[in-house]
Structure formats: C-alpha cells, structure tokens
Amino acid sequence: MSYEKLFRPGKIGNLEIKNRIVMPAMGCSLAESTGEAGARMIKYYADRARGGAGLIITEITRVDDETGVGTPNQLSVTNTHMIAQLSRLVEAVHAYDTKLFVQLHHPGNQTPSRLIGGKQPVSASDVTCKVIGEQPRALTTEEVEAMVKKFVTGAVIAQKAGVDGVEIHAAHGYLVSQFLSPHTNKRTDKYGGSFEGRMRFVTEIIMGIKAYCGPKFPISVRMNGSDYLPDGITEEDGIAQAKYLEALGISCINVSCGTYDSGATIIEPNYFQEGWKINLASNIRKAVKIPVIAVCNVKHPAFAELMLEEGDVDFVGIARGHLADPNWGRKARAGQDVMIRKCIGCMECFRILNDGLPLGCTLNPVLGREFEYGDEKLVRNGEGRPVAVIGGGPAGMEAALTLAKRGFNAILFEATEKLGGTVNLAAVPPNKQMLNEFVETMQAQLVEEGVNIRLGVNADLETVKATGAEAVFMATGGKPILPDIPGIGSMLVSYN
C-alpha cells in the first residue's frame, strides 16, 4: 500500500521535514553517567533515523542537575561540556536526512528524592504526586525565575550543538505542566491564580529561548490535551492553552495527555485502542494554524495515513513502534506492513526503565544494545551449513531468523500446524490481538530469509539426523507451573 500523505514532506517553522513520521521523546536512559550522549545513545537514535523517521525528539533531557533528574542515565544540557557529544548525535541523525529536536524537561514532583541526592522534590505547589508519594516543596518566586533561565540555557546549549529545534515538555504532569494545571498550581504569586498566571512560567521560557536562540529557531511545546483528572486540565483548557502558545510564536504543538496520577493515559497498556485519544489533537488542530504533532497509540501505517487524510494532525508520533521496530518508517514506505514488528502494549519497556535499567523490549532483543548487537554485527559465516531449531515459538523463530541472517541453512521444526507456540494461546483473551500480528510478522520474516519451516513435524533424533544439521537449538519452552487447585488433574482440565 502507498502512503502518500505519510511520506509527503512537511514544515515546522522554516524547517523542512522529509516525511510526517515523528519519533517523539521516550526516556531511554542510554546516556553516559555524565549526561553526555555516548556511543550507545548515538547508535540508538541513528538506527531510528536510518529506519525512516523524519523527525526525532530526544528523550527527556535534563535542564537542572539539582532537582530535575528524571532517570539515572539521562541526557543533559546543563552545561557546555555536553555540546561536543551532542553534536555527534546531531551528525549521526542528520546523516539520514532526519531532523533532531532536544526535549527540555524537569520532572517536578514526579521524581523520587533518591534520584536527586535525597533532596525534597520541587513543584509549583506542595501537591503530592500519588505515584511518587513524596510531598514536594513549592518553588519560591525567585527559584522559578532561576528555573526559567535553566530551560533557556538548555536550549542555547542544544542550539550550539547543531540541533534543529527544541521541545519544551509541558505535558504528563512534569514541572511545566504542574504550573499549567489547576490540579497542581495553587500559587498566589505571579506564576499562579489566573489562566495567564499559570501560563507565565512556560511563557517566560519561550520568550527567553527566542531572545537567545533567535525568533526563527523552532520551538515545539508538548502539552496535555487533557490531564484526565477531575481538577486538572480539561479539553477546553487544552484548546485555550494551545491558542495562547500559538500567539507566543512557537513553531508547533505536540499533543499528548495524562499525568502520573492518570498514568495509563500517558503510556497505554494493551487494552487501549489505536486512536483512542485522537479527538484531543483534532480539536486543537482546528483551533490553531501551526502544525500539530500527536501520539495516538498508533500501530499501523494505514492508521497514521488515515489521521493525516482526515486532518486530525500534521505529523504522526510513532513512539513505542520505533522501539519494537527501528525500521518502522522504511518498511511502511516500501508497503511492507506485515514486516513491521508492531508494539503489543505489554509495558515491558516501561517496567525495565522504572527499574533503573536502559530501555528494553519484549519483541526487539536488540533495543538498548544496538551498539553491541544488530544485523550489521552478525558474523556471517554460515556458508549454507544446516542447523536445526526445534520449537516454533518466539525463541525458536528468533533463533532461526538470526541463523538464516548469518548464512546458515536454518531448519525450523514445529510439532503443531502453526508457528507461535504459547503466544497463540496468549492471544485469545480480549485486547491481545496484537500478539497474532507478531506471529504473522515473524513468519513473514522467516519466509523472507529463506528459513526451512517444517510444521506438524515431531523432531525426533532420526528426523534431525536426516537434515545433516551441524548444531541443534532447543527452543521447546519450559514446563508450565500448575497451581495446587482441587481438580487440576481432572480429565476436564487442559493446560497443553
């Protein structure tokens, strides 16, 4: 299928983007402990640029070392020492005609004290995030003014490194959002009270960036279309804020939603449908004339194309889709939809990151390890030698695929008439249908690489010997855990 609108060039300010695919900011914790963009982070983003993204927005990037730490190994723009390595990241992304924005971030009350040396978290007011569970202190007026300067300094450092623009993270209940939302802003000084007071913090950041980086330097604001909290930002508030931000002269708006207290709305588990929040972006786009980027739990290129056709957005954010498959854009452009490993919404990436580890993915074993592994790192010494893989579940399919890429004659045995193993069982409950697509994608990849798939074959010793296999990979799965429940051994109970 051809996706004409998805691959039509677009503009953000005076900056031309080669297509409408945006990889929005996602914490990856792949920076060096100093906050610099090291080789692992550079390779991670370069792979997504090579894979077809038109614009990449970096992970949450720290502007304050004292109270603004978001993850243990977080990209930073707090001092000029970061410029050299950040410029190398820019070069790596630009090599594929992809543009790069740095997202300026402070977590506010949504950071635990353990990440900031035991200090008390700060916020617009002393409202506690229920997920973090630590009461913050309200920043003084003078501290807010100083924080504005830190955001502006971060933008200047990013510009010096050659980035194409910056994005102010004013969504998801982080510090800027805490000033925008009546849920967290109970201030009585100039940064609170009225609508204009709540907007003052982000206004001063924007005007400061314009003053120091120039009026044409692109600024995106990631904002909430709704907090999904009873006393938070409503859809009407989101529209009003978007119009106000446009009047300040920003280049684009990136629409998201939710806070930690309404967390499932930020990073959707599998039970959220594709496109469930499209109304937030669509209503804002009707109210403004600048481009609108939106994330909407997009899995399929066809749905991204539909969002553009119906005028809901100007650019489509493909977030976790780029984690599961760095070549999402390249495969979509080639019409190879079935070859895209699509995010299944399992939340494993989020769990791993919350444990303080670099990013990982259930479907993509290379994620976070691009510098060490990946197709270009494979030792291609197979020379057509036969190797048997027993078991057609996820592990067996991945093993056979890797062996085939290395040049071996991979022979995959599966005792049943269908690949996928217990994933086929896991796909039966409601909202698990993406697992079926994962199996379809794996099978298509196996066929493309020429794997010899033998379904309905019990791989006994003689069968395997007959292949002349030089090695055998056992991927038959583990034994199921059987709970001690009365009747578990009954003939009426099946667990195979």
N, C-alpha and C positions, 0 to 999 in steps of 0.2 A: 504493500500500500504506500502511496505517496503522501507525504505530509507537507503540503505546500506552505501552509501558514507557519508551521513549527520551524521550518528552515528558511523562512524569509528573514533577511537582516532587519534589525530594529535599532532604535536610537534611545539612549538615556542621556539627556542633555545634548552635547555635541559629540558624544562618544558613540561610535557605531559598533553594534554587537552583531556577530556573524549569523546568529540564529536566535530563537526565542527560548532557548533552554538555559535555565539558571540553576546552578548548584548552590543552594542557599547555605548559610552558615550552620555548621553542626560541630559541636565540640568533638575533637578527636584526640586531644592530649598526646600529640605526637611531636610537640616542640621539645627543644632541649630544656634541661632544668633551669637554664638561664633565661628562658623565654624566647630564645632565638629560633628561627626557622632552620632546623638542621636537615641533614640529608634525608631522613625518613619522612619528614613532613613535605619536603620539596618533591620527593618521588610520589607521595600520595596524591598531591594536587596535580602534578604533571600528568599522571596517568588519567585523571578525570578530564584534563584539558585535551589530551590526545584522544580520549574517548568521545569527544564531541560536544562538551559543554561550551556554550557561548560566553557565559559569564560565571565566574566562580567567586563566591564570597567566603572569605576565610572563617575559620571557627571563631567563637567568641574571643576577642583579643583584648588583653588587659591594658587598661589605661592608668591603673593605680595599684602599686605593689603593697600598699599598707592594708587596705580593707577590700580590695577589688579582685581577689583571686577566685577564679571560677573552677579550675581544675588543677591538679598537681603539675602537669606539664603543659602549660597554656602559652600560646603565642602572646607576645608582649610588644607594646610600642611605648614603653615608659621612659626610654632614654635612647640617645643617639647610637649607642652600641648595637642596637638592633638593626640599623639601616643596612649594613653590609650583607647579612644573611637574608634579610627580607628582600633585598634587591635581587638576590639569586633566585628566590622563589618567583619573583615577578618575571625574570628572564625565562625560567623553565615553563611557566604558563603561557607567556607571550610566544614561545616557540611554536605553538599550535594555533596562533591567531585567536586565542582566548583572552578575555579581559579579566582583571582581578580587582576586587574591592576588598578592603580590610574592614571587618566589623568591629567597631569600638564598643566596649562592654564594661559594665560594672554590675555585679550581682546584687548589691544592696543587702537586704535582709535574707536573700536566698543563697547565702553562703554560710557554711558552718564555721565556727571560730577556730576549729582545728586547721583550716586552710589558711588562716591569717594570723598564725602565731599565738592563738589563744585570745586575741583581742575581740571585743564585742562587735558584732556586725553593726553596720550603719544603714540608715534608711531615711526616707522623707520624714517619717514619724516613727513612734515606738510601737508600731503594729507588728506582731509576730507572724512570720510565715509558719503555718501549722505543720508543714512538711519538715522544715528545719528545726522548729521547736525552740529557737533561741531568741529571746527578746532583743531587738536592736535598740540602739540609741538614735535619736533624731540628730541629723547633722545641723550644726549651727548655721546661721546665715553666711558667716564668713567661710565656713567649710564648704558650703555649697558653691560659693563663688570660686573657691580654690579648685573644686572638682570640675567646674566648667573649664578652667584652664588646662586641667589634665586631659580632658577629652580633646581639646583643641591641640594640645601638644602631640597627642597620639596621631591626630590627622596630619599634622605637619611632618612628623617622622615618616608616616606612611607615604606621603607625597614625595618626600626626599628619596625614598627607596624606589620610586617609579610606579607605584600602584596607580590604577586608573580612576579610583574613587574610593570613598569611604561610606560605610553604613553605620548609622547610629542605632544601637539596639535599644529601642524604646518599647519593646513588647515583652511578653512572657513573665511579667511581674518582676523584672530586674529593676535596677535603680532608677533609670529614666522613667520607666513605666510606673514605678512607685510614686513618682511626682505627678504623673498624668492621671492616675486613678484615684477617685474619691475613697476607694477602699483603704488605701494606704497613706493618702495625703490628708493629714489633719492639721496642717500648719496654719499659723496665723500671721506669718511674715509675708514678704513679697512673693515667696515661692509657694504660696498656698491660698486657700479661700476660694476665689472666683475661678472661672474657667481660664482666664488669662493668667492668673497667678499659678495655676497648676501647669500651664504651658510655658512658664517663664524659663525653667531650667533648660529644656530642650531648645527653646528659642535662643538663649544666650550661647549654647553650644553651636548651633547652626550659624549664627551671626559671627561668632568667633572664628569658625573654620573658614567662612567666606572672607573674613578680613585678612587672615594669614595665608590661606591657600589660593585665594583669588575667586572671583564670582563665578567662574566657569568650571571650577573643579567639582566634579559630580559628587553630590551628597544624596544617599538613599536613607530613608528612615524606615526601619522595621517597626511596625506598630500593631497594636491589637485592634481587630475589628470588633472584638468583644472580650471581656475578661471571663465571661460565664460565671460571675459572682453576683449575688443579689445587690451589693452596694458598690460594684465595680464599674468599669467602662461598659456602657451599653452599645448596641449597634448604632444608635443615634449619636452617641458621644463619639464613636469611631469616625463617623462621617464628618462630624463637625471638626474633629482634630485633623483629619486629612485635608480638609479645605483650608484650615488655618496654616498647616505646614506648607501647602502649595503656595499660599500667599507669601511665605517667607522666602520662596525661591529655590526650594530643594528640587532635585532632578527627578526623583521617582519615589514611590511609596511601595513598601514590601509588606503585604497584609498577612498577618497571622492571627493568633488568638490564644487566650488562656494564660494562667499563671500556675505556679507550683500547686497552689490550693485547688486549682481545677485542672490538675496536671494531665489527665488523659486527653484533654483537648489540645495540648501542645504537641505531644508525640503520640500519635494514635495507635493503640493496640489493634489487633486484627478485626475486632468487631465493629470498627468504624468503616463506613462505606467510602469508596472512592468518590471524591467530590462532595462530601457531606457538608462542607462549610463554604461552598462556592458563593453563596449569597453575600457573605461578608465582603469579599473582593469585588463582586459585581456591583454592589450598591455604592461602594467607594469609587469605583471607576466611573460610574455615572455622574458622580459629583465633582470630579476633578478632570483636568485636561492633561496632567503629566502622566507618564507611564506608570502602570500598576503591575507589580510582580506579586504572585500569590502562590503559596503552598496549599495543596488541597488533597493530600493523601493520594497523589497521582501514581498509578501503577503502570498504565498503558499509554503508548504514544497516541493511540486513537482518542483517548480521553483528553490528553493535552491538546490535540488538534481541535477537538470539539470546544474546549474552553476558549480558544482563540477565535474560532469561527463564530461563536455566539457572542463575542465581545465582552466576555467576563473579565479578561485580563489582557495585558500586553506581552507579558513574559510569564512562563510557567516554571515554578520552582519544583525541581525534582530532587528531593533531599535523600532519603534513605535508599531510593532507587539507585543513586550513584554509589552507595556503599555496597549494595548487593552486586552491582554490575557497573564497573567504571566506564564501560563502553556503551552505556545506555543510548547516548545520542548517536554514535556511529552506527549502531545496529538499527536504530529507528530510521535513520536516513537511508539505509540500504533496504528497508522494508523487511528486515529480519526480526519481526516482533517476537516470534516464538523462541528466538535465540537469546532474548534478554532474560537474565535471572532477575525476576521481579521480587521486590520486598514482600515478605509474607506477614509483616507486622508482629513478629514474635517478641520484640522488645529486647532481644539478647544484646544488641549494640548498646542500649541504654543501661542494661544491668552491668555490663562489663565496665563501661565508663564510670558508673556510680561506685564501682569497687576500686576506683583509682588507677585502673589499667588503661593502656592505649586501646583505641577502638578495635572492635572485632565484629564478626558477622556469622550467623548460622550458615548462610548459603555461600559465603565467599571466604574461603580459608586464607586467602592472600591479604585481606583487608588488615591494614596496620602493619603488615610485614612486606610491603611492596619492595622495600629496599633490599630485602634478603631473598624473596621468592618472586614468583610470577613467571609467565610464559618465557620471557627473554632470559630467565635464569636457568631454565631447564637444560640438563645435559642430554643432548640429542644423540645418544649412542645406541639406540635400539637396533638399527640396521635390519629391521624386519623380523627379529627373533621373536618366537611365540612366547607369550606369558599368559597364564590362566588367572582369572579373577573369579572367585566363587562367591556369589551373592550379589543380587542386583538392586540392593537398597542404596541409600545415598553414599555410603562409604565405598561400596563396590563400584558404583557408577563413577565417582570421582577418581578412584584409583585407575580404572580402565581408561578414563579420559586422559589422565596425566600420562599414563604409559603410552597411549597412542600418540600424544603430542611429542613424546620423546623418541618416537620412531619404532616402537615395538609393535608386533602383531598382537594386540590385546584381544583375548577371547573371554567374553563375559558370560558366565553361566548363571541362570536364574531358574530355580525349580518350578516357579509358578509361570503363568502365561502373561505376566505383566511386570514391568520394572517398577521399582519404587519401594519394595519391601513394606515395612510397617507404616511408612508415610501414607500409603493408600488407606490404611485404617484411620490414621490421624486426620485425614482429610474429610472424613464422614460427618463429624459434628457441624452445626451451623457456624458460619463465618470462617471456615477453614479451607475454602475452595482454592485459595492461592497455592496451597500445597500441591493440588493437582497440576497447576500450571508449572510448578517447579519440576515435577516429574516429566512433564511434556518437554520442557526446555532441556533437561538433562539428556533425555532420549534423542532429541534433535541434535544436540552437540555430539553425542556418541556416534550417531549416524554420519555426521559431517566429518568426523575424524577417522571414519572407517573402522570402528570397533566391530568385531565379530560378535554379535549378540545372539545367544542361544537360549531361548525361552523354553520353559517346560522340560528342562533337562536337569536330572539329578547328577551332579558332578562327582561320580564315584572315582575310585582310583584308576580303573581301566579307561574311563572316559577322558580323564585328564591326561593320562599317559599317551593316549592316541593323538593328542594335539602336538606332542613333542615339546611341550612347554618347558622352558628353562627355569622357570620360577612359578610359584603359586601364591596368590594373595588370598587369604581367607577373610571374607567380609560377610559372614553369615549371621552377624548380630549376636547379642547377648541373650541370656535366659531371662524370661520375664519374672518380675517379682510377684509372687502370688500371696495376697494378704490372707491371713488366717481368719476367714469368714465361714461360718457354718454353711455347708452346702457347696463350697468352692469346688469340691471334687465330683459333683453331680454330673451325670451324663447330659444334663440340660445346659451346662455351662461350657462355653467355648472360649479359649484365650489364645488360639493359634492364629 
